[in-house]
Amino acid sequence: MEKFHNNSREIQKLALVINLEANDLSSNRNRQR
């Protein structure tokens, strides 16, 4: 159970990074228009 909890924390960190990168991509796309 503790291992699963640690895994979800890692997944949340990855999701945060992915969200930030997606925001960067969309803002770059908006800048090009």
N, C-alpha and C positions, 0 to 999 in steps of 0.2 A: 504493500500500500504506500509506504514511504517512497519507494522507487517511482511509483506511478505519479505521486505528487510532484516529485522533482521533475519528471518528464513533462508534466503539464506546465510547470514554470518555464522550462526551456522552450516549449511550444509557444507560450505566450510571448517570450522574448523574440522568437523567430517571427511571429505574427506582427509584432511591433515593427521590426526591421522591414518586413515585407510591405507593411502599410506606408512606412516612410519612403521606401523606394518607389512605390506606386504613386505617391503624392509627388515625388520629384519628377517622375515620368510625365504625369498629367500636366504639371506646371510647365515643364519644358515644351510639351505639345502646345499648350495655350500660348506660350511665348512665340512660337514659330508662326502662329496665325497672323 
